Amino acid sequence: MTELRRVDPRTLVPNPNNPRKTQPDARAEHQLALNIKTVGLIHAPCVRELEDGRLMIVAGHRRVRACIAAKLDEIDVHVRSGDEKSDTMAAVAENVVRADMAESEQWRGVLDMREKGASDTEICRAFMVTPAYLRGLMLLSQIHPPIIAAIDGGIGPSYTERNAIARTPLERQRDVWAEIWAESADEGSDPADYEMSREDAAHFDWSDFVRYLDQVELYARNYEFDDETAKEAGVVWEEDLFGQGGEDNRYCTQYAAMFKAQQIWAEKTRPEGTIYLQSNEYGEGIAPDGYRKVGSWEMERDGDIPAIWVNPRTLQIQKGRLRELGEQSTRRTESDALSLPSAQNPEKPKERADISGTGLKIIGEVRTQALREALAAARESADPWDLIGAFLLALSADNVNIHGDNTYDPYGAASERGRAVASVFPEGVLVRDPAVLRNAALEVLCSFMNCEVSMHSGSGLPAQILGVLFNADAHMPTMAFEDFLKTYSKPGITKAVQAEGLEEKPTGKAMREALMAHVGEKRWVPEPATFAAGIPAWKAKIEKQAARAAARAQLDAQTEEDDEIDDQSSDMELCDEQDVAEADEETLTPEEDVSADDTSSVSETTSSHTELPDDPRIPTQLAELARKMPEHLEIIMV
């Protein structure tokens, strides 16, 4: 039971057990005091009467302090009956169970205040906001309602993008919104009223939406595609009755249809041997694997491949060149046409994966729980050889060094690994008790082996193979719940329902409901979520490692063979040098049985070279060497 009393706020006693212990922000306290001074105290504090007659605050300490700061002599308070337990519950609930107003709610509040004659200055004082913030709220009056819902949900456009959207007529916003979400809306509902989810927001770019809004009137005279292509792409022409005479004044307001028409036309008219590329958000063509785009500043080469793409910003067909990256498996054919698949068929746009990143994270968390249950179930009967294999797997885990140990204590307490080692080596000698060893080994594995999707703490494929070893698939719970199924793309959920023998439904939501109804209380785990799904990837990883090892061994063998050839060549060169030296020695030291004619011939030759001019510029040692080696050294004076 409560009683309303009017009291002096200075007489109220603070609650010594107030759950809010943090020091309040001085600026926020000042704002609240100004607000109360302007509009008065809206919510009366809650108090309880003590045995001595004083009133103790149960909820509303900030409001009381603000009233004192605003110099109010009296305020209303609710005097409640109760005990210390109920007071504590009320104080905690008052601080926890509350939520801020959404921007759209604030905007509607501003409209109501304006209708009742309040000025913007008064509204700013009442809300304690700046005029700029108030102007930002008023942009919502010029924005399509589903976009406002996205803003309230925290997945809306930025302030700059809101300005651009608000400048566009509401009818145009509605048309573009309907065009974008035509396939996502439920059957029979208007796609213009579709409210996007957080899963939709992960694949939605507000800057693209703003760009679509800007493309209001796309005139046929600025594009080259013919009427057949326009019809194929779904382009609907309108006539600009006020256009200049003698010109093609047809225009279209459907950006997506015009973009598709340009893509079809670019594919139809591309020259032979030219590749059609997909483009990124910046309007640049995306080079296929093994190729790169040639910059405009680079010289053209004979092997360059011409390419075209459609710029999504301007809708113009652009041209460029591709160049091969090193030695690739793709080569030009005998007819000089590129043997890439994209040369004949344009690369298809990237499709959403069957299961999104959020879904993969959910799978990882569920797998981790199932793996730990499987390890716990093996405490009594785990084979020692299985444990050895498990630890070998664990040592190859991505997080082995070990960031993902959920038992690690930064304040120095022993982790599960430390406790396990202490239990099996209590005095420095291994305790050969199978039960103790089994329990310690499995505890350590549980502490860090996990299937979570993380670059730093996830164990990767080894954890999945560990799950196969201990039959963790048997511990997987059902995955047929809404949060997980919503992570499927439409093609992905279609495959899932067809795998269960169900018919495809018009919308993803209908297929999710059908699948959950079909599964009921039974356990349903999709094949990509099982531990066994990692076996092909594991085999591929092992084969890749073996191929790398073989290539390394071949390279080492080739290097060793080249070194042997180099050593043999060096030995042969050394032998040749020795032979030449011996021959020179024989020439300089003739045998005693040389004939007189030969001796005279040598003497004549020697004397012709030994007659050196007497020049002080010639070093004495050099002149002497020239006299002794006339066949190898000659001094010529210039």
Beta strands, then each sheet from edge to edge (+ up, - down):
strand 1: 2-7
strand 2: 46-49
strand 3: 55-59
strand 4: 75-80
strand 5: 218-219
strand 6: 238-239
strand 7: 250-252
strand 8: 275-276
strand 9: 291-293
strand 10: 305-310
strand 11: 317-324
sheet 1: 1+ 4- 2- 3+
sheet 2: 5+ 7- 6+
sheet 3: 8+ 10+ 11- 9+
end
